[in-house]
Structures are given as structure tokens and as C-alpha cells.
């Protein structure tokens, strides 16, 4: 998983087009200013359903969001895309340590791909919806998050992960060693 860590390091070195301090308990829309958008944010902490962070752009726009601290969503807060911007064109490179990405509350939504690939980083999902992918060294789930994407680990082997199929259904268990996809496409039942 050296490639993932190198990608995260390279993303962190990009010069930002837009810079934000802490985005805390508010709604913010960040609009595209070109085909590649590098955004730097100190921390994201959204704690209720009125709090939304929205990335707006066209189908061919890309956002690389370097978060120098952490991301925390609760109480139904959401990170979303708008316009024609697909979730696959939104990348969060999270540099903070500890609970680098944390989502709680069944109405909370993370959209995009989230990188937290280092040993001192952890992604915690309990519950909520992931529209995209997470790639992390430590991934912890509880109460079955709904996953519309993929979950990968760069960490230790023998990881157990429980996710819930979109549209209902019970939790399913997937187990593979570090550096491999822990969860393939649930729609196909892999």
C-alpha cells in the first residue's frame, strides 16, 4: 500500500486553489473554478442535519480536498456533491491523526473517496451512508453503515468489517488481509 501512502503525500503537497479554516456547524458550498480544484480545509466538524458541505461542479471536474486536521459528522450532517459532479471525482486526503474520519447518526452522509492510510489514523463509521470509498489503515464500523462504494484497508490483516446493503437487508461480514478490498460490490453480492 505504499502507492496509496505516496498518493496521499503527493496530494498534500499540491498548491491549493481555495483555502478554508475550520468548517464547523454551518453549511458551505465550494464551487469548481476549473477542471482540477485543490481545496485545503483545516478541520470539518458538522453536528446536525442543517450542516452540509457541498462540492459543486461539472461531470469532468475533480476536487482534491486536503484536510490538515480531521473530519467529524454527526446528527445527520452531510458532505455532498451538486451539479453533475460525480462522487468519484471528489477525493479527501485526511492528514489528521487519531479519529481522522468519524461519522455517526444514521442520517449522516459522506460522499467521495476518503484517504487516511497511515498507522496513526482511524476511520470510524457508525452508522450513516457512504457514497464513495474509504481507504484507511484502521477502519472501525458499528451499527452497520450503508455503503454505496468500496472499503479498503492499508492496515493489519485479519480485519472484520460489517456493512449493510443499500436498500435494506442485514449486515454482511467480509474478511480479507491488509491491503485488499474488504468489501466488493454489495449489489453483486461479492
Backbone as a chain_set.jsonl record, in Angstrom:
{"seq": "XXXXXXXXXXXXXXXXXXXXXXXXXXXXXXXXXXXXXXXXXXXXXXXXXXXXXXXXXXXXXXXXXXXXXXXXXXXXXXXXXXXXXXXXXXXXXXXXXXXXXXXXXXXXXXXXXXXXXXXXXXXXXXXXXXXXXXXXXXXXXXXXXXXXXXXXXXXXXXXXXXXXXXXXXXXXXXXXXXXXXXXXXXXXXX", "coords": {"N": [[0.808, -1.193, 0.0], [2.109, 1.08, -0.36], [1.828, 2.728, -2.579], [-0.65, 3.986, -2.132], [-0.124, 5.498, 0.153], [1.89, 7.137, -0.891], [0.387, 8.521, -2.824], [-1.34, 9.962, -1.151], [0.538, 11.572, 0.16], [1.579, 13.011, -2.021], [-0.741, 14.398, -2.828], [-1.093, 16.076, -0.635], [0.916, 17.896, -1.03], [0.145, 19.533, -3.082], [-0.572, 22.774, -4.396], [-3.03, 24.791, -2.988], [-6.106, 25.9, -4.523], [-8.192, 27.097, -3.253], [-8.577, 28.032, 0.137], [-9.61, 27.112, 3.365], [-10.406, 27.72, 6.783], [-11.385, 26.2, 9.801], [-14.317, 24.359, 9.196], [-17.171, 24.5, 10.699], [-20.179, 23.458, 12.065], [-22.015, 24.632, 10.099], [-23.333, 25.511, 6.847], [-21.779, 25.084, 3.768], [-20.955, 25.791, 0.432], [-18.749, 24.757, -1.991], [-17.537, 25.753, -4.967], [-16.565, 24.682, -8.241], [-13.619, 25.851, -9.881], [-12.41, 25.263, -12.175], [-11.086, 22.506, -14.14], [-9.469, 20.918, -12.436], [-9.51, 21.094, -9.009], [-7.994, 22.147, -6.152], [-8.413, 21.998, -2.809], [-7.96, 23.279, 0.424], [-8.624, 22.519, 3.753], [-8.869, 23.169, 7.198], [-10.182, 21.734, 9.448], [-13.126, 19.672, 9.533], [-16.165, 19.817, 11.034], [-19.239, 18.87, 11.558], [-22.408, 18.919, 12.974], [-25.217, 18.601, 12.889], [-28.374, 18.135, 11.107], [-28.8, 20.409, 9.599], [-26.371, 21.167, 8.765], [-24.256, 21.19, 6.056], [-21.764, 20.298, 3.742], [-21.028, 21.097, 0.586], [-19.949, 20.186, -2.611], [-19.686, 21.582, -5.702], [-19.876, 21.096, -9.154], [-18.983, 20.334, -12.604], [-19.406, 17.403, -14.724], [-16.852, 16.656, -15.523], [-15.125, 17.798, -13.76], [-12.743, 17.811, -11.047], [-12.135, 17.399, -7.597], [-9.668, 17.785, -5.187], [-9.334, 17.462, -1.917], [-7.58, 18.557, 0.677], [-7.452, 17.858, 3.955], [-6.188, 19.162, 6.728], [-6.528, 18.558, 9.351], [-9.058, 16.848, 10.922], [-12.101, 15.006, 10.051], [-15.406, 15.154, 11.083], [-18.639, 13.992, 11.359], [-21.964, 14.2, 12.491], [-25.31, 13.753, 13.845], [-26.888, 13.826, 11.512], [-25.574, 15.395, 9.659], [-24.076, 16.264, 6.454], [-21.873, 15.521, 3.728], [-21.771, 16.376, 0.44], [-22.247, 16.125, -3.19], [-22.949, 18.355, -5.935], [-24.679, 19.6, -8.849], [-23.374, 18.233, -11.807], [-21.301, 16.819, -10.771], [-19.7, 13.84, -10.098], [-19.538, 11.5, -7.358], [-17.182, 10.048, -7.472], [-15.294, 11.843, -8.348], [-14.411, 13.32, -6.263], [-12.088, 13.692, -3.878], [-10.888, 13.165, -0.649], [-8.131, 13.876, 1.197], [-7.048, 13.054, 4.147], [-5.249, 14.319, 6.76], [-5.035, 14.434, 9.516], [-4.524, 12.874, 12.766], [-5.419, 10.045, 14.894], [-8.889, 9.742, 15.384], [-9.411, 10.174, 12.393], [-11.357, 10.312, 10.357], [-14.685, 10.471, 11.13], [-17.944, 9.302, 11.446], [-21.213, 9.5, 12.608], [-24.619, 8.718, 13.366], [-27.53, 7.759, 11.765], [-28.543, 9.259, 9.668], [-26.468, 10.728, 8.645], [-24.162, 11.571, 6.0], [-21.446, 10.671, 4.0], [-19.798, 11.64, 1.119], [-17.791, 10.795, -1.635], [-14.267, 9.909, -1.972], [-12.251, 8.829, 0.672], [-9.133, 9.195, 2.089], [-7.092, 7.872, 4.527], [-4.501, 6.629, 5.2], [-2.437, 5.977, 6.997], [-0.604, 4.497, 9.815], [-1.254, 5.848, 12.218], [-3.807, 6.745, 11.951], [-7.413, 6.628, 11.885], [-10.552, 5.454, 10.697], [-13.888, 5.811, 11.461], [-17.078, 4.559, 11.266], [-20.385, 4.765, 12.139], [-23.681, 4.605, 12.52], [-24.67, 5.509, 9.249], [-24.323, 6.85, 5.876], [-22.226, 5.963, 3.22], [-21.269, 7.267, 0.266], [-19.288, 6.447, -1.911], [-15.911, 5.79, -1.358], [-13.725, 4.422, 1.153], [-10.41, 4.475, 2.233], [-8.269, 3.231, 4.387], [-5.983, 2.847, 7.176], [-6.771, 1.93, 9.71], [-9.982, 0.802, 10.174], [-13.097, 1.145, 11.519], [-16.297, -0.074, 12.187], [-19.689, 0.164, 13.278], [-23.056, -0.684, 14.097], [-23.787, -1.021, 11.473], [-23.096, 0.726, 8.805], [-24.502, 2.123, 5.802], [-23.401, 1.313, 2.648], [-22.401, 2.582, -0.381], [-20.267, 2.159, -1.972], [-16.855, 1.328, -1.898], [-14.705, -0.308, 0.466], [-11.509, -0.227, 1.727], [-8.484, -1.478, 3.19], [-5.318, -0.413, 4.423], [-4.027, -1.422, 6.427], [-3.4, -3.733, 9.159], [-3.648, -7.341, 8.801], [-6.445, -9.683, 8.94], [-8.86, -8.269, 9.463], [-12.135, -7.52, 10.473], [-15.187, -6.579, 9.137], [-18.343, -5.07, 9.152], [-21.024, -4.294, 7.113], [-23.996, -2.747, 5.789], [-26.28, -3.595, 3.257], [-27.272, -1.322, 0.694], [-30.54, -0.059, 0.599], [-31.661, -1.72, 2.438], [-31.764, -4.944, 4.057], [-29.756, -7.357, 5.798], [-26.811, -7.111, 7.914], [-23.599, -7.886, 6.57], [-20.684, -9.912, 6.541], [-17.295, -9.443, 5.771], [-14.054, -10.512, 5.095], [-10.708, -10.002, 4.701], [-7.177, -9.859, 4.063], [-4.796, -7.272, 5.069], [-4.389, -4.491, 2.863], [-6.06, -5.273, 0.856], [-9.222, -5.321, -0.877], [-11.855, -5.038, 1.304], [-14.516, -5.129, 0.964], [-16.37, -5.87, -1.694], [-18.431, -5.133, -4.469], [-21.459, -4.726, -3.164], [-23.918, -4.83, -4.333], [-23.689, -6.817, -6.223], [-23.228, -8.879, -4.604], [-20.701, -9.777, -3.878]], "CA": [[0.0, 0.0, 0.0], [2.989, 2.235, -0.486], [1.264, 3.617, -3.597], [-1.714, 4.797, -1.526], [0.519, 6.487, 1.028], [2.544, 8.111, -1.769], [-0.663, 9.356, -3.412], [-1.778, 10.887, -0.099], [1.628, 12.528, 0.358], [1.616, 13.889, -3.199], [-1.92, 15.274, -2.771], [-0.863, 17.072, 0.417], [1.897, 18.875, -1.498], [-0.43, 20.377, -4.128], [-0.895, 24.143, -4.014], [-4.492, 24.939, -3.003], [-6.798, 26.97, -5.239], [-9.019, 27.735, -2.236], [-8.182, 27.619, 1.484], [-10.606, 27.369, 4.4], [-10.045, 27.335, 8.147], [-12.314, 25.182, 10.287], [-15.715, 24.41, 8.769], [-17.81, 23.988, 11.9], [-21.603, 23.714, 12.278], [-22.503, 25.584, 9.115], [-23.462, 24.966, 5.5], [-20.852, 25.732, 2.851], [-20.856, 25.229, -0.914], [-17.48, 25.059, -2.654], [-17.779, 25.595, -6.401], [-15.426, 24.43, -9.106], [-13.044, 27.001, -10.585], [-11.689, 24.693, -13.31], [-11.216, 21.049, -14.178], [-8.873, 20.37, -11.217], [-9.671, 22.016, -7.896], [-7.315, 21.712, -4.926], [-9.012, 22.719, -1.687], [-7.374, 22.972, 1.73], [-9.518, 22.804, 4.875], [-8.212, 22.801, 8.462], [-10.979, 20.671, 10.06], [-14.547, 19.681, 9.215], [-16.94, 19.319, 12.165], [-20.641, 19.19, 11.305], [-23.076, 18.16, 14.037], [-26.669, 18.431, 12.796], [-28.887, 17.969, 9.744], [-28.749, 21.68, 8.88], [-24.972, 21.36, 8.365], [-23.894, 20.486, 4.822], [-20.624, 20.742, 2.957], [-21.421, 20.702, -0.771], [-18.983, 20.454, -3.676], [-20.48, 21.759, -6.909], [-19.071, 21.154, -10.366], [-19.432, 19.597, -13.77], [-19.096, 15.973, -14.806], [-15.424, 16.454, -15.766], [-14.35, 18.496, -12.733], [-12.202, 16.993, -9.968], [-11.761, 18.09, -6.365], [-8.75, 17.154, -4.24], [-9.55, 18.214, -0.687], [-6.619, 18.224, 1.719], [-7.921, 18.242, 5.287], [-4.982, 19.08, 7.548], [-6.948, 18.016, 10.639], [-9.949, 15.687, 10.898], [-13.481, 15.157, 9.594], [-16.365, 14.565, 12.017], [-20.041, 14.235, 11.027], [-22.942, 13.579, 13.384], [-26.61, 14.405, 13.875], [-27.483, 13.958, 10.194], [-24.779, 16.277, 8.799], [-23.793, 15.611, 5.178], [-20.946, 16.009, 2.709], [-22.486, 16.007, -0.778], [-21.894, 16.755, -4.457], [-24.063, 19.04, -6.586], [-24.447, 19.739, -10.273], [-23.094, 16.94, -12.433], [-20.09, 16.273, -10.169], [-19.889, 12.51, -9.515], [-18.823, 11.229, -6.104], [-15.858, 9.516, -7.806], [-14.398, 12.949, -8.66], [-14.207, 14.06, -5.017], [-11.107, 12.962, -3.06], [-10.47, 13.782, 0.61], [-6.872, 13.399, 1.745], [-7.15, 13.474, 5.546], [-3.907, 14.26, 7.341], [-5.096, 14.395, 10.975], [-4.3, 11.577, 13.397], [-6.49, 9.596, 15.778], [-10.123, 9.561, 14.62], [-9.225, 11.062, 11.246], [-12.684, 10.46, 9.759], [-15.658, 9.879, 12.045], [-19.332, 9.587, 11.096], [-22.218, 8.837, 13.43], [-26.017, 9.044, 13.117], [-27.978, 7.05, 10.565], [-28.864, 10.202, 8.602], [-25.251, 11.397, 8.179], [-23.727, 11.09, 4.687], [-20.128, 11.004, 3.454], [-19.747, 11.429, -0.32], [-16.438, 10.928, -2.159], [-13.267, 8.939, -1.53], [-11.564, 9.333, 1.857], [-7.841, 8.555, 2.342], [-6.452, 8.014, 5.836], [-3.797, 5.358, 5.063], [-1.27, 5.822, 7.868], [-0.86, 3.73, 11.048], [-1.774, 6.68, 13.31], [-5.104, 7.268, 11.521], [-8.538, 5.704, 12.034], [-11.842, 5.847, 10.135], [-14.961, 5.208, 12.246], [-18.407, 4.757, 10.692], [-21.369, 4.103, 12.993], [-23.896, 4.171, 11.143], [-24.598, 6.576, 8.263], [-24.222, 6.396, 4.493], [-21.014, 6.278, 2.471], [-21.431, 7.274, -1.185], [-17.934, 6.562, -2.427], [-14.975, 4.778, -0.866], [-12.772, 4.782, 2.193], [-9.144, 3.745, 2.192], [-7.674, 3.593, 5.658], [-5.168, 1.874, 7.893], [-7.683, 1.362, 10.7], [-11.373, 1.083, 9.842], [-13.983, 0.573, 12.533], [-17.708, 0.171, 11.937], [-20.667, -0.422, 14.193], [-24.435, -0.375, 13.728], [-23.97, -1.216, 10.049], [-23.266, 1.828, 7.865], [-24.933, 1.784, 4.454], [-22.252, 1.571, 1.803], [-22.663, 2.637, -1.816], [-18.97, 2.194, -2.626], [-15.893, 0.29, -1.538], [-13.939, -0.085, 1.682], [-10.214, -0.873, 1.619], [-7.59, -1.22, 4.312], [-3.881, -0.471, 4.21], [-3.532, -1.804, 7.738], [-3.085, -5.113, 9.5], [-4.528, -8.381, 8.274], [-7.478, -10.214, 9.832], [-9.805, -7.212, 9.799], [-13.528, -7.887, 10.266], [-15.957, -5.391, 8.841], [-19.756, -5.318, 8.904], [-21.723, -3.204, 6.438], [-25.376, -3.075, 5.438], [-26.596, -3.326, 1.857], [-28.152, -0.203, 0.391], [-31.907, -0.501, 0.36], [-32.086, -2.671, 3.455], [-31.013, -6.193, 4.159], [-28.989, -7.486, 7.022], [-25.377, -6.902, 7.854], [-22.832, -8.964, 5.972], [-19.306, -9.865, 7.003], [-16.287, -9.645, 4.754], [-12.765, -10.605, 5.776], [-9.529, -10.227, 3.876], [-5.97, -9.354, 4.699], [-4.446, -5.883, 4.831], [-4.024, -4.139, 1.515], [-7.017, -5.813, -0.094], [-10.593, -4.845, -0.743], [-12.623, -5.735, 2.324], [-15.894, -5.217, 0.554], [-16.559, -5.619, -3.116], [-19.695, -4.529, -4.834], [-22.531, -5.424, -2.445], [-25.054, -5.049, -5.226], [-23.472, -8.082, -6.906], [-23.106, -9.91, -3.57], [-19.332, -10.295, -3.792]], "C": [[0.853, 1.258, 0.0], [2.433, 3.227, -1.5], [0.189, 4.527, -3.022], [-1.105, 5.869, -0.636], [1.246, 7.551, 0.208], [1.532, 9.05, -2.405], [-1.148, 10.386, -2.399], [-0.724, 11.967, 0.136], [1.716, 13.514, -0.804], [0.44, 14.86, -3.202], [-1.701, 16.401, -1.767], [0.089, 18.177, -0.038], [1.365, 19.791, -2.605], [-0.772, 21.763, -3.592], [-2.412, 24.333, -4.082], [-4.963, 26.119, -3.855], [-7.669, 27.772, -4.277], [-8.608, 27.176, -0.874], [-9.262, 28.048, 2.472], [-10.004, 27.005, 5.748], [-10.938, 26.186, 8.567], [-13.696, 25.416, 9.69], [-16.494, 23.701, 9.866], [-19.267, 24.434, 11.955], [-22.17, 24.819, 11.386], [-22.764, 24.842, 7.814], [-22.593, 25.785, 4.565], [-20.937, 25.02, 1.513], [-19.545, 25.707, -1.521], [-17.673, 24.738, -4.129], [-16.478, 25.429, -7.172], [-14.945, 25.721, -9.754], [-12.248, 26.529, -11.804], [-11.796, 23.181, -13.262], [-10.577, 20.362, -12.979], [-8.915, 21.436, -10.142], [-8.987, 21.435, -6.669], [-7.807, 22.613, -3.806], [-8.278, 22.318, -0.416], [-8.335, 23.425, 2.814], [-8.809, 22.351, 6.143], [-8.916, 21.598, 9.099], [-12.416, 20.81, 9.575], [-15.276, 19.051, 10.396], [-18.381, 19.792, 12.0], [-21.495, 18.304, 12.198], [-24.594, 18.074, 13.95], [-27.114, 18.464, 11.342], [-28.928, 19.269, 8.947], [-27.343, 21.962, 8.35], [-24.655, 20.514, 7.138], [-22.655, 21.127, 4.22], [-20.856, 20.193, 1.557], [-20.327, 21.12, -1.747], [-19.749, 20.46, -4.985], [-19.563, 21.884, -8.123], [-19.686, 20.352, -11.48], [-18.96, 18.148, -13.746], [-17.616, 15.698, -14.982], [-14.532, 17.214, -14.787], [-13.897, 17.514, -11.664], [-11.864, 17.895, -8.79], [-10.8, 17.213, -5.581], [-8.815, 18.027, -2.998], [-8.563, 17.719, 0.361], [-7.137, 18.77, 3.041], [-6.74, 18.055, 6.226], [-5.275, 18.527, 8.941], [-7.807, 16.789, 10.435], [-11.318, 16.054, 10.327], [-14.384, 14.456, 10.599], [-17.773, 14.988, 11.618], [-20.924, 13.516, 12.023], [-24.274, 14.289, 13.219], [-27.268, 14.604, 12.524], [-26.76, 14.923, 9.272], [-24.36, 15.515, 7.54], [-22.691, 16.316, 4.397], [-21.473, 15.462, 1.392], [-21.828, 16.614, -2.02], [-23.152, 17.369, -5.05], [-23.693, 19.265, -8.047], [-24.248, 18.35, -10.862], [-21.877, 16.256, -11.833], [-20.358, 14.892, -9.571], [-19.062, 12.345, -8.237], [-17.4, 10.751, -6.374], [-14.847, 10.609, -8.146], [-14.127, 13.84, -7.456], [-13.321, 13.227, -4.1], [-10.755, 13.783, -1.829], [-9.19, 13.103, 1.073], [-6.798, 13.929, 3.178], [-5.811, 13.248, 6.232], [-3.908, 14.144, 8.863], [-4.93, 12.985, 11.514], [-5.447, 11.254, 14.354], [-7.714, 9.27, 14.949], [-10.112, 10.541, 13.446], [-10.536, 11.346, 10.535], [-13.663, 9.744, 10.674], [-17.06, 10.3, 11.626], [-20.238, 8.806, 12.025], [-23.582, 9.433, 13.098], [-26.422, 8.464, 11.779], [-28.322, 7.982, 9.408], [-27.651, 10.96, 8.077], [-24.781, 10.755, 6.875], [-22.32, 11.595, 4.387], [-20.167, 10.687, 1.969], [-18.318, 11.669, -0.785], [-15.55, 9.791, -1.684], [-12.452, 9.574, -0.414], [-10.293, 8.521, 2.084], [-7.378, 8.891, 3.75], [-5.585, 6.763, 6.016], [-2.668, 5.082, 6.051], [-1.606, 5.142, 9.191], [-1.45, 4.538, 12.193], [-3.137, 7.279, 12.98], [-6.176, 6.186, 11.623], [-9.779, 6.306, 11.388], [-12.913, 5.088, 10.902], [-16.305, 5.575, 11.619], [-19.421, 4.03, 11.559], [-22.671, 4.882, 13.099], [-23.764, 5.359, 10.218], [-24.483, 5.98, 6.879], [-22.922, 6.871, 3.882], [-21.338, 6.155, 0.992], [-20.054, 7.491, -1.798], [-17.079, 5.442, -1.891], [-14.183, 5.328, 0.309], [-11.56, 3.878, 2.054], [-8.406, 4.158, 3.444], [-6.867, 2.48, 6.273], [-6.007, 1.149, 8.94], [-9.102, 1.777, 10.322], [-12.244, 0.382, 10.867], [-15.416, 0.921, 12.17], [-18.524, -0.424, 13.069], [-22.04, 0.046, 13.744], [-24.645, -0.331, 12.228], [-24.169, 0.012, 9.198], [-23.753, 1.307, 6.517], [-23.845, 2.223, 3.493], [-22.635, 1.504, 0.342], [-21.353, 2.607, -2.585], [-18.105, 1.044, -2.194], [-15.141, 0.698, -0.279], [-12.659, -0.9, 1.576], [-9.407, -0.585, 2.878], [-6.141, -1.292, 3.862], [-3.213, -1.01, 5.465], [-3.303, -3.283, 7.91], [-4.076, -6.098, 8.895], [-5.554, -8.789, 9.326], [-8.416, -9.128, 10.351], [-11.213, -7.734, 9.537], [-14.338, -6.611, 10.124], [-17.397, -5.794, 8.584], [-20.354, -4.093, 8.236], [-23.125, -3.676, 6.106], [-25.612, -2.721, 3.982], [-27.479, -2.099, 1.754], [-29.544, -0.742, 0.103], [-32.362, -1.549, 1.347], [-31.25, -3.924, 3.44], [-30.186, -6.198, 5.421], [-27.528, -7.184, 6.816], [-24.698, -8.103, 7.225], [-21.398, -8.809, 6.43], [-18.371, -10.191, 5.856], [-14.936, -9.619, 5.449], [-11.679, -10.876, 4.755], [-8.347, -9.585, 4.567], [-5.706, -7.904, 4.325], [-4.027, -5.653, 3.389], [-4.975, -4.654, 0.462], [-8.383, -5.192, 0.13], [-11.301, -5.677, 0.298], [-14.049, -5.959, 1.892], [-15.991, -4.892, -0.916], [-17.899, -4.965, -3.344], [-20.841, -5.302, -4.188], [-23.745, -5.693, -3.336], [-24.923, -6.383, -5.955], [-23.272, -9.207, -5.896], [-21.734, -10.505, -3.451], [-18.877, -10.251, -2.35]], "O": [[0.382, 2.351, 0.317], [2.551, 4.438, -1.309], [0.116, 5.703, -3.377], [-1.53, 7.024, -0.673], [1.225, 8.73, 0.561], [1.786, 10.25, -2.516], [-1.347, 11.551, -2.744], [-1.058, 13.141, 0.293], [1.905, 14.712, -0.593], [0.611, 16.03, -3.545], [-2.078, 17.546, -2.019], [0.067, 19.277, 0.514], [2.054, 20.723, -3.02], [-1.216, 21.897, -2.451], [-3.019, 24.067, -5.12], [-4.328, 27.172, -3.907], [-7.863, 28.974, -4.457], [-8.324, 25.984, -0.749], [-9.759, 29.173, 2.432], [-9.188, 26.089, 5.844], [-11.217, 25.291, 7.769], [-14.189, 26.544, 9.681], [-16.485, 22.474, 9.961], [-19.562, 25.628, 11.9], [-22.729, 25.804, 11.868], [-22.443, 23.659, 7.701], [-22.652, 27.014, 4.558], [-20.987, 23.791, 1.459], [-19.265, 26.905, -1.562], [-17.94, 23.593, -4.496], [-15.436, 25.966, -6.797], [-15.746, 26.577, -10.128], [-11.498, 27.305, -12.396], [-12.52, 22.635, -12.43], [-11.074, 19.328, -12.534], [-8.42, 22.547, -10.334], [-9.354, 20.358, -6.198], [-7.638, 23.831, -3.849], [-8.005, 21.137, -0.205], [-8.807, 24.562, 2.805], [-8.214, 21.274, 6.17], [-8.298, 20.547, 9.269], [-12.873, 21.905, 9.248], [-15.038, 17.889, 10.726], [-18.705, 20.95, 12.263], [-21.339, 17.083, 12.195], [-25.217, 17.522, 14.858], [-26.326, 18.783, 10.451], [-29.078, 19.229, 7.726], [-27.15, 22.896, 7.572], [-24.768, 19.289, 7.166], [-22.522, 22.351, 4.196], [-20.879, 18.979, 1.355], [-19.844, 22.251, -1.715], [-20.386, 19.47, -5.345], [-18.61, 22.662, -8.127], [-20.76, 19.766, -11.335], [-18.213, 17.733, -12.86], [-17.152, 14.614, -14.629], [-13.315, 17.265, -14.968], [-14.565, 16.514, -11.4], [-11.371, 19.01, -8.964], [-11.078, 16.038, -5.339], [-8.404, 19.187, -3.019], [-8.688, 16.605, 0.87], [-7.249, 19.982, 3.227], [-6.331, 16.926, 6.494], [-4.362, 18.077, 9.632], [-7.36, 15.801, 9.851], [-11.649, 17.225, 10.145], [-14.156, 13.294, 10.932], [-18.076, 16.179, 11.544], [-20.673, 12.36, 12.366], [-24.361, 15.308, 12.533], [-28.131, 15.471, 12.391], [-27.275, 15.244, 8.201], [-24.292, 14.286, 7.543], [-22.59, 17.543, 4.405], [-21.613, 14.25, 1.226], [-20.972, 17.493, -1.921], [-24.269, 16.97, -4.724], [-22.53, 19.134, -8.429], [-24.903, 17.397, -10.441], [-21.455, 15.213, -12.331], [-21.153, 14.77, -8.639], [-18.02, 12.978, -8.07], [-16.501, 11.024, -5.579], [-13.651, 10.327, -8.226], [-13.67, 14.974, -7.603], [-13.742, 12.183, -3.601], [-10.372, 14.947, -1.939], [-9.17, 11.896, 1.312], [-6.518, 15.108, 3.396], [-5.304, 12.127, 6.278], [-2.884, 13.792, 9.449], [-5.17, 12.011, 10.8], [-6.327, 12.081, 14.592], [-7.607, 8.598, 13.924], [-10.73, 11.604, 13.507], [-10.804, 12.484, 10.152], [-13.5, 8.559, 10.964], [-17.342, 11.487, 11.469], [-20.062, 7.602, 12.214], [-23.662, 10.553, 12.594], [-25.735, 8.657, 10.775], [-28.388, 7.529, 8.265], [-27.786, 11.76, 7.151], [-24.97, 9.558, 6.659], [-22.037, 12.787, 4.503], [-20.531, 9.574, 1.59], [-17.694, 12.647, -0.374], [-16.021, 8.833, -1.072], [-12.012, 10.718, -0.533], [-10.356, 7.303, 2.253], [-7.284, 10.062, 4.118], [-5.877, 5.927, 6.871], [-2.005, 4.05, 5.95], [-2.749, 5.197, 9.646], [-2.095, 3.962, 13.068], [-3.581, 8.213, 13.647], [-5.897, 4.997, 11.472], [-10.036, 7.504, 11.507], [-12.863, 3.862, 10.991], [-16.628, 6.753, 11.462], [-19.34, 2.811, 11.708], [-22.659, 5.865, 13.841], [-22.836, 6.152, 10.374], [-24.538, 4.762, 6.71], [-22.556, 8.039, 4.009], [-21.647, 5.065, 0.511], [-19.706, 8.614, -2.163], [-17.464, 4.274, -1.955], [-13.996, 6.538, 0.443], [-11.676, 2.681, 1.792], [-7.963, 5.3, 3.562], [-7.042, 1.309, 5.936], [-5.966, -0.076, 9.049], [-9.388, 2.965, 10.168], [-12.141, -0.829, 11.06], [-15.722, 2.077, 11.877], [-18.112, -1.38, 13.726], [-22.16, 1.074, 13.077], [-25.574, 0.32, 11.75], [-25.312, 0.339, 8.878], [-23.447, 0.177, 6.138], [-23.414, 3.376, 3.521], [-23.14, 0.483, -0.126], [-21.327, 2.997, -3.752], [-18.566, -0.096, -2.127], [-14.963, 1.883, 0.004], [-12.703, -2.112, 1.363], [-9.621, 0.426, 3.547], [-5.778, -2.12, 3.027], [-1.986, -1.05, 5.558], [-3.045, -4.005, 6.947], [-5.193, -5.734, 8.527], [-5.53, -8.302, 10.456], [-8.725, -9.081, 11.542], [-11.464, -8.328, 8.488], [-14.182, -5.675, 10.908], [-17.648, -6.764, 7.868], [-20.209, -2.977, 8.735], [-23.407, -4.874, 6.141], [-25.188, -1.66, 3.522], [-28.328, -1.858, 2.611], [-29.697, -1.766, -0.562], [-33.371, -2.212, 1.109], [-30.157, -3.953, 2.875], [-29.95, -5.156, 6.032], [-27.063, -7.022, 5.688], [-25.188, -9.225, 7.345], [-20.943, -7.693, 6.68], [-18.625, -11.102, 5.069], [-14.706, -8.773, 6.313], [-11.731, -11.869, 4.028], [-8.506, -8.852, 5.543], [-6.307, -7.37, 3.392], [-3.393, -6.507, 2.77], [-4.715, -4.485, -0.729], [-8.662, -4.616, 1.181], [-11.344, -6.902, 0.187], [-14.721, -6.866, 2.383], [-15.723, -3.765, -1.332], [-18.427, -4.302, -2.451], [-21.159, -6.411, -4.616], [-24.494, -6.647, -3.125], [-25.931, -7.015, -6.272], [-23.158, -10.37, -6.285], [-21.593, -11.63, -2.972], [-17.75, -10.642, -2.046]]}, "num_chains": 1, "name": "protein.A"}
